[in-house]
Amino acid sequence: MATNYIRDGKTTEFVAPVGGVTSGVPITIQQTLCLPITTALVGVTFSAYTSGVWDMPKAAGTTATAGAPAYWDQVAGQIEAADAADNRLVGYFAEAALNGPLVCRVNVVSAVAADSNADLASKANKTAAALGQIATLSAAGDLVASGTLLADVPTMAANGGVGTLVGTAAASKALSNSGVVIANVVTQVADAAGAGTVPIYAGATKVLQDSVVALSALQLAAKLTSQDIVIALGSATTTTAANPAWVGATILAWSPISGNDQIPVGASVAGDGAVTITVAVVETAAATFRVFARLA
């Protein structure tokens, strides 16, 4: 005989929880269904069966055939024939349960009151409640509605679009051929060696490369501008109207364009963007000068 055998295990000692226990009245302690042999007050040790055939309270209207699974509802304190949120699988009906009697005969076959999560279709708190939505797993381990409609998820791969990018058809949510050839998509950007320069597209490789054109030079060119200014006959200077675009501009050079016989001696920009140009002696005819500047 095995030397580590202790006893048959039909009964186990427990400590009565708050509210105590009553002889013959089922109670779940931790995950174990207990059928107390004696009545005990809270904190008192008692013995209880954890298996065997028992007459147990049955939910009104419950019917079942012999051998059908029996579930214990700890909240309501009764046997039920169908799985639900608050009950546990504890055994099977030892005899057929009829409508009317509030007592049924159950064969308790396991000390552990199993949570039958396999029956997802009938377990209210284990299935997603929203029809047509994708289910997701909650922190508690339950399947719940994700909020994402199944109809909004792309369901088909593109047909005949080998080598092209995939698009999504708005109406059907189906993946389809976008018509954009992957080989024609720029796949790389200029490496660090081209920092501060303008990248250029290489047609053969579809790669952005260093153009050697400094970005600062391009930015400077974008800010260069000019305007033509006329000094009237008999005047040695003239000032244009205010020009917001020229506020803060820097005069770079000026050049005679037509009708001038005098030498320009200076040009300046006022705070309002007005430009003034001056010649050494009054003009004997109207003269036009072109003033070049870099905008702020």
C-alpha positions in Angstrom: 0.0 0.0 0.0 1.2 3.5 -0.8 2.9 5.1 2.2 1.7 8.6 1.4 -2.0 7.8 1.4 -3.8 9.9 4.1 -7.6 9.4 3.7 -10.4 9.0 1.0 -10.8 12.8 0.8 -14.6 12.8 0.8 -14.6 15.3 3.7 -12.4 18.3 4.3 -12.1 20.7 7.3 -12.8 24.4 6.6 -13.1 27.5 8.7 -16.6 29.0 8.6 -16.7 32.4 6.8 -18.7 35.4 7.9 -22.3 34.4 8.5 -21.3 30.8 9.5 -22.5 27.6 7.8 -25.6 25.5 8.2 -25.6 21.7 8.1 -26.5 20.4 4.7 -26.7 23.9 3.1 -24.2 24.2 0.2 -21.7 27.1 0.4 -18.7 28.0 -1.8 -15.4 28.7 0.0 -12.8 30.0 -2.4 -13.5 27.8 -5.5 -14.6 24.8 -3.5 -18.3 23.8 -3.1 -18.8 22.6 0.4 -21.7 20.7 2.0 -21.3 21.1 5.7 -21.9 18.1 8.0 -22.5 20.4 11.0 -23.6 23.9 11.7 -20.8 26.3 12.6 -20.4 29.9 13.6 -17.9 32.3 11.9 -14.3 31.3 12.6 -15.2 27.8 13.8 -13.6 24.8 12.1 -16.1 22.4 10.5 -16.1 19.4 8.3 -17.8 19.3 4.9 -18.3 16.9 2.0 -17.0 18.0 -1.3 -18.6 15.2 -3.4 -21.4 12.8 -3.4 -25.1 12.8 -4.3 -27.2 15.4 -2.5 -30.7 16.9 -2.5 -30.1 20.6 -3.2 -32.3 23.6 -3.7 -33.4 24.2 -7.3 -34.3 27.4 -9.2 -38.1 27.6 -9.8 -39.0 26.4 -13.3 -35.7 24.6 -13.8 -35.9 21.2 -15.6 -33.2 18.8 -16.6 -32.6 15.2 -17.6 -30.4 12.9 -15.6 -26.8 13.5 -16.5 -27.3 17.1 -17.6 -24.7 19.5 -16.1 -25.7 21.2 -12.8 -24.6 24.7 -11.9 -24.5 26.2 -8.4 -25.6 29.9 -8.1 -23.8 31.1 -4.9 -25.7 34.4 -5.0 -29.2 32.9 -5.2 -28.2 29.7 -3.3 -29.7 27.3 -5.8 -29.0 24.8 -8.6 -29.6 25.9 -12.2 -29.6 23.9 -15.4 -27.8 26.6 -17.6 -24.5 28.4 -17.3 -24.7 32.1 -16.4 -22.6 35.0 -15.1 -22.8 34.1 -11.4 -22.9 30.3 -11.3 -20.4 27.4 -11.3 -20.4 23.9 -12.7 -20.5 21.5 -9.7 -21.6 18.2 -11.2 -24.6 16.7 -12.9 -28.2 15.9 -12.2 -28.4 12.4 -10.6 -32.1 12.2 -11.5 -34.4 14.1 -13.8 -35.4 17.5 -12.4 -39.1 18.3 -12.9 -40.9 21.6 -13.1 -42.6 22.4 -9.7 -40.4 20.9 -7.0 -37.8 23.3 -5.6 -35.4 20.4 -4.8 -33.3 18.4 -7.1 -30.8 15.5 -6.7 -27.3 16.4 -7.8 -24.1 14.3 -8.0 -21.3 16.7 -6.9 -18.3 15.3 -8.7 -15.6 17.8 -8.0 -14.4 19.7 -5.0 -13.6 22.7 -7.2 -16.7 24.6 -8.5 -15.5 25.0 -12.0 -16.2 28.2 -14.0 -17.4 26.8 -17.3 -16.0 29.5 -19.6 -16.1 27.1 -22.5 -19.8 27.7 -23.0 -19.2 31.2 -24.3 -22.5 31.4 -26.2 -24.5 31.2 -22.9 -22.2 33.0 -20.5 -23.5 36.6 -20.5 -20.4 38.2 -19.1 -18.0 36.4 -21.4 -19.2 37.3 -24.8 -19.2 40.6 -26.7 -22.7 42.2 -26.4 -22.5 44.2 -29.6 -23.6 42.3 -32.7 -21.4 42.9 -35.7 -18.4 44.2 -33.6 -15.0 42.7 -33.2 -14.5 41.3 -29.7 -11.5 42.2 -27.5 -10.2 40.8 -24.3 -10.8 43.0 -21.2 -8.4 43.2 -18.2 -10.7 40.8 -16.3 -10.3 38.2 -19.1 -13.8 38.7 -20.6 -14.6 39.1 -24.2 -16.2 42.5 -24.7 -17.2 44.7 -27.7 -14.2 46.6 -29.1 -16.3 49.3 -30.8 -14.9 48.4 -34.2 -17.5 47.2 -36.6 -16.5 44.1 -38.6 -17.9 45.8 -41.7 -15.3 48.6 -41.4 -12.3 46.2 -41.5 -10.7 45.5 -44.9 -11.6 41.9 -45.7 -10.0 41.1 -49.1 -6.6 41.3 -50.6 -6.0 43.2 -53.9 -6.4 41.1 -57.0 -4.1 41.5 -60.0 -2.1 44.2 -58.2 1.2 42.5 -58.0 4.0 45.1 -57.6 1.5 47.9 -56.9 0.4 49.7 -53.7 -2.8 48.6 -52.1 -5.8 51.0 -51.6 -9.0 50.6 -49.7 -12.4 50.9 -51.4 -14.5 53.3 -49.3 -17.8 51.6 -49.8 -16.9 47.9 -49.4 -13.8 48.4 -47.2 -12.1 45.9 -49.5 -8.4 46.2 -50.3 -7.9 46.9 -54.0 -5.2 47.7 -56.5 -4.3 51.4 -56.2 -2.6 51.4 -59.6 0.6 53.0 -58.1 3.6 50.9 -59.0 5.8 50.3 -56.0 8.9 50.6 -58.1 7.9 54.2 -58.9 7.8 55.3 -55.3 10.7 57.1 -53.8 12.1 54.8 -51.2 15.1 56.6 -49.7 16.1 60.1 -48.7 19.4 61.7 -49.0 21.9 60.5 -46.4 23.6 62.7 -43.8 26.3 63.7 -46.3 23.8 65.9 -48.0 22.7 67.7 -44.9 21.9 71.4 -45.7 21.6 70.7 -49.4 18.6 70.3 -51.7 17.8 66.6 -52.5 17.3 65.6 -56.1 15.3 62.7 -57.5 17.3 60.0 -59.3 15.1 58.6 -62.1 16.7 55.2 -62.5 16.8 54.2 -58.8 13.9 56.2 -57.4 16.2 57.5 -54.7 16.6 61.0 -53.4 20.2 62.0 -53.7 22.4 65.0 -52.8 22.1 67.7 -55.5 25.0 69.7 -54.0 22.9 72.8 -54.2 23.0 74.5 -50.8 19.6 75.0 -49.2 20.8 78.4 -47.8 21.7 79.6 -51.4 18.2 78.6 -52.6 16.6 80.4 -49.7 18.7 83.5 -50.4 17.7 83.4 -54.1 14.1 83.3 -53.1 14.5 86.5 -51.1 16.3 88.6 -53.8 14.1 91.2 -55.5 14.2 94.6 -57.3 12.1 97.5 -58.2 12.4 100.4 -60.7 12.4 103.9 -59.4 12.0 107.1 -61.4 13.7 110.5 -60.5 11.7 113.3 -62.2 13.2 116.1 -64.3 14.7 118.8 -62.1 14.9 116.5 -59.0 18.0 114.9 -57.3 16.0 112.4 -55.2 12.7 110.5 -55.0 11.0 108.2 -52.5 8.5 105.5 -53.3 5.3 104.8 -51.4 5.4 102.6 -48.4 5.8 98.9 -49.2 5.2 96.3 -46.5 7.1 93.7 -48.5 10.2 95.8 -48.3 10.1 96.4 -44.6 13.5 95.4 -43.2 15.0 94.8 -46.6 18.7 95.3 -47.3 19.8 97.3 -50.3 22.4 95.4 -52.3 22.9 97.5 -55.4 21.3 100.0 -57.9 21.8 100.5 -61.6 20.7 103.1 -64.1 18.1 101.9 -66.6 17.2 104.9 -68.9 17.3 108.7 -69.3 19.8 109.3 -66.5 22.9 111.6 -66.8 23.8 111.8 -63.2 25.6 109.5 -60.8 23.5 107.8 -58.0 25.1 108.5 -54.6 22.8 106.4 -52.3 19.7 104.4 -51.7 17.9 103.4 -48.5 14.8 101.7 -47.1 12.6 103.4 -44.5 10.9 101.6 -41.7 7.6 101.5 -43.7 9.4 99.9 -46.7 9.6 103.1 -48.8 12.7 103.3 -50.9 14.7 106.5 -51.4 17.4 107.0 -54.2 19.5 110.1 -54.6 21.8 111.4 -57.4 24.6 113.9 -57.1 23.0 116.7 -59.2 19.4 117.4 -60.3 18.4 115.4 -63.4 18.1 117.2 -66.7 15.6 114.5 -67.8 13.5 111.9 -66.1 15.8 109.0 -65.1 15.0 105.4 -64.1 17.1 103.3 -61.7 16.7 99.7 -60.7 17.3 99.0 -57.0 18.2 95.5 -55.9 17.6 94.2 -52.3 17.3 91.1 -50.1 14.0 90.9 -48.3 13.9 90.3 -44.6 
